[in-house]
Each structure stands twice: as C-alpha cells, then as structure tokens.
Amino acid sequence: MMILSPLAETEKKETSINRIGKIEKITLFNNTKPNADIILEEIPKSLKGNIKILRSTKPAGAPATDKKIQEAAQSDLCILALGDCGSCTTWLILDALRIEKTGTPTITICSDKFSKFAKELATAHGAPKLRIVEIKHPIAGLEKQKVIKKTKQTIKDIKKHIR
C-alpha cells in the first residue's frame, strides 16, 4: 500500500523579468481574441526607429505551443494581446511567463476588468513585476475606430516601458 501526501509544494519560485534594452525586433503575439489584431496593428505605427515586426498567433483560451513560444522569443520584446476574459487572460499571462523564461522581455495587454486578476496570477507565479498594461473594457464587439481610440492610451503606457 502506498500513502500519498495531500500537501502541495509550498516553495514559491521567483520568475525573473527581463530588462527591456535596445529594440530592433518586436514580436506581436495575437491570441486571436476579437479586435486583438487591431490593437496589435496600431502599436508599430507609433514606434520610432526602424523596428522589424514579427507576428505570431495562437488560439484564445489555450496555451501557446512550445514552437510558438520559441517564435515569440526571437525578438527583443514580445507584446501579447488580448486578455479580456478569464481563460484568455490566464493563458496570456502564463505564455508571457514562458517567454520571459527564454530571456525575452514581454508586455501583456489586458482589459482593465481583467488586469487585477492578471497581476494576481503573475504574482502567484513569482512574477509580481510582469509588465501588464490596461486597455479599457470592452474590446470585443466594437467597431475598428473605437478600438483604435482605446488603443492610443495603451500605447502611451507601453512606451513608458520601452523608453
């Protein structure tokens, strides 16, 4: 007979958050939530310099494959969008942590309704300083111009991280 302990491991492991340095390549990581593509289309328009843009997608509400994580890590920064519900926010944060573990810094975009949860999840995984920026909820179901308007404030917050 084998007796199993019901106790979980209690050691909290810290996840290092990488410093954002010189940016020559950015991966825009789209989790295919409605209008995430519009948000990610707007970001490069406001960035100065000759920055190469890489694009990657994954299904919403599911983890990125190892191949997608490695694709995203081929840049100097990965910007992930969009966390605007429970499961997609969860997987976006967990994907951001996996990308950070490769050495690539990340910025994750979540709606203001889910950013508190995103920050708590990151903290629970030992990454309280994971960069999470907010966009005003809702995003899904809006026409393009309204999404662009909301994205402009988010871009200001992104730029604070990439000075």
C-alpha positions as CSV (number, residue, x, y, z in Angstrom):
1,M,0.0,0.0,0.0
2,M,1.2,3.5,-0.9
3,I,0.3,6.5,1.2
4,L,0.2,9.8,-0.7
5,S,0.7,13.2,1.0
6,P,-2.1,15.6,0.2
7,L,0.2,18.6,0.8
8,A,1.4,20.6,-2.2
9,E,4.8,22.0,-2.5
10,T,4.9,25.4,-0.8
11,E,8.2,26.9,-2.0
12,K,7.4,29.9,-4.1
13,K,9.8,30.2,-7.1
14,E,10.6,33.7,-8.5
15,T,10.4,34.3,-12.2
16,S,12.9,36.9,-13.4
17,I,11.5,39.6,-15.5
18,N,13.9,40.7,-18.3
19,R,15.0,44.2,-18.7
20,I,13.9,45.9,-22.0
21,G,17.0,47.1,-23.8
22,K,17.6,48.3,-27.3
23,I,14.7,47.2,-29.5
24,E,15.4,46.2,-33.1
25,K,12.7,43.4,-33.4
26,I,9.3,43.1,-31.7
27,T,7.0,40.1,-31.8
28,L,3.3,41.0,-31.8
29,F,1.7,37.9,-30.2
30,N,-2.0,37.7,-31.1
31,N,-4.2,35.3,-29.1
32,T,-7.0,35.8,-31.8
33,K,-9.5,37.4,-29.4
34,P,-11.9,39.7,-31.3
35,N,-10.1,43.0,-32.1
36,A,-6.7,42.0,-30.7
37,D,-5.4,42.2,-34.3
38,I,-6.5,45.9,-34.4
39,I,-4.7,46.7,-31.2
40,L,-1.5,45.0,-32.4
41,E,-1.7,46.7,-35.8
42,E,-1.7,50.1,-34.2
43,I,1.3,49.6,-31.9
44,P,4.0,49.7,-34.6
45,K,2.6,52.8,-36.1
46,S,3.6,54.8,-33.0
47,L,7.1,53.4,-32.5
48,K,10.1,55.4,-33.6
49,G,13.0,53.9,-35.5
50,N,13.5,51.0,-37.9
51,I,12.0,48.2,-35.9
52,K,11.3,44.9,-37.5
53,I,7.9,43.5,-36.7
54,L,7.4,39.7,-36.3
55,R,3.9,38.3,-35.9
56,S,2.7,35.2,-34.2
57,T,-0.8,33.9,-33.3
58,K,-2.3,31.3,-31.0
59,P,-5.8,30.2,-30.1
60,A,-7.5,32.2,-27.3
61,G,-8.1,30.3,-24.1
62,A,-5.3,27.8,-24.7
63,P,-1.6,27.7,-24.1
64,A,0.8,28.6,-26.9
65,T,2.8,25.6,-28.2
66,D,6.5,25.4,-27.5
67,K,7.1,26.3,-31.1
68,K,5.1,29.5,-30.8
69,I,6.9,30.4,-27.6
70,Q,10.2,30.0,-29.4
71,E,9.0,32.1,-32.3
72,A,8.0,34.9,-29.9
73,A,11.3,34.7,-28.2
74,Q,13.2,35.5,-31.4
75,S,12.8,39.3,-30.8
76,D,14.0,41.9,-28.4
77,L,10.5,42.4,-27.0
78,C,7.2,40.5,-27.2
79,I,3.9,42.3,-26.9
80,L,0.9,39.9,-26.2
81,A,-2.8,40.7,-26.6
82,L,-5.5,40.4,-25.6
83,G,-6.6,39.4,-22.1
84,D,-10.3,40.3,-21.8
85,C,-11.8,37.2,-20.2
86,G,-10.8,34.7,-17.6
87,S,-9.3,31.9,-19.7
88,C,-7.6,34.1,-22.3
89,T,-6.1,36.3,-19.6
90,T,-4.8,33.2,-17.7
91,W,-3.1,31.7,-20.8
92,L,-1.7,35.1,-21.9
93,I,0.0,35.6,-18.6
94,L,1.3,32.0,-18.5
95,D,2.6,32.4,-22.1
96,A,4.2,35.7,-21.1
97,L,6.0,34.0,-18.2
98,R,7.2,31.2,-20.5
99,I,8.6,33.8,-23.0
100,E,10.2,35.7,-20.1
101,K,11.9,32.4,-19.1
102,T,13.6,32.3,-22.6
103,G,15.2,35.7,-21.8
104,T,12.9,37.8,-24.0
105,P,11.0,40.7,-22.1
106,T,7.3,40.9,-22.5
107,I,4.4,43.4,-22.2
108,T,1.0,41.9,-21.9
109,I,-2.2,43.9,-22.8
110,C,-5.3,43.1,-20.7
111,S,-8.6,44.9,-20.4
112,D,-9.0,46.9,-17.2
113,K,-11.6,44.5,-16.0
114,F,-9.1,41.6,-16.0
115,S,-5.8,43.3,-15.2
116,K,-6.2,42.9,-11.5
117,F,-6.6,39.1,-12.0
118,A,-3.7,39.1,-14.4
119,K,-1.4,40.8,-11.8
120,E,-2.5,38.4,-9.1
121,L,-1.8,35.4,-11.4
122,A,1.6,36.8,-12.3
123,T,2.4,37.3,-8.6
124,A,1.2,33.8,-7.7
125,H,3.7,32.5,-10.3
126,G,6.6,34.5,-8.7
127,A,6.5,37.4,-11.2
128,P,4.9,40.4,-9.5
129,K,6.8,42.8,-11.8
130,L,5.5,41.2,-15.0
131,R,4.6,44.2,-17.3
132,I,0.8,44.3,-17.8
133,V,-0.8,47.3,-19.4
134,E,-4.5,48.0,-19.5
135,I,-6.9,48.8,-22.2
136,K,-10.4,50.0,-21.4
137,H,-13.0,47.2,-21.4
138,P,-14.9,46.1,-23.6
139,I,-12.9,45.5,-26.8
140,A,-14.8,42.6,-28.4
141,G,-17.8,43.8,-30.5
142,L,-16.5,47.3,-31.0
143,E,-16.0,48.9,-34.4
144,K,-12.4,49.5,-35.5
145,Q,-12.3,53.2,-34.8
146,K,-13.4,52.7,-31.2
147,V,-10.7,50.1,-30.7
148,I,-8.1,52.4,-32.1
149,K,-9.2,55.2,-29.8
150,K,-8.8,52.9,-26.8
151,T,-5.5,51.6,-28.0
152,K,-3.9,55.1,-28.1
153,Q,-3.8,55.3,-24.3
154,T,-2.5,51.8,-24.1
155,I,0.3,52.7,-26.5
156,K,1.3,55.6,-24.1
157,D,1.6,53.0,-21.3
158,I,3.6,50.7,-23.5
159,K,6.0,53.5,-24.4
160,K,6.7,54.1,-20.7
161,H,8.2,50.6,-20.5
162,I,10.3,50.9,-23.7
163,R,11.8,54.4,-23.3
